[in-house]
Amino acid sequence: MSKTSRPGRGHPGPEWRVSHRASRTDWSDTVERCAACHARVDLSEPHYQVLLERDTDKPGKITLERERVVFCDESCAAEWESTA
């Protein structure tokens, strides 16, 4: 079973891997902060996101944890990834 969680502050640890990068426009009126420049990102407007994944070993099974990271645009995502 997978779990989607909100991103924490800063960069994730080395056990996380980028599984997907995409330009998005969501059907949501949610506002989040860009992980790179901390500007407000209205998810109903065009923005960029990166999906991170890591395997988590629970007794008796292996599960997958996912974390979505939101950015203003692709250049903010590239800057954030280059400093990870």
Secondary structure, 3 states (H helix, E strand, C coil): CEEEECCCCCCCCCCCEEEEEEEECCCCCCEEECCCCCCEEECCCCEEEEEEEEEEEECCEEEEEEEEEEECCHHHHHHHHHCC
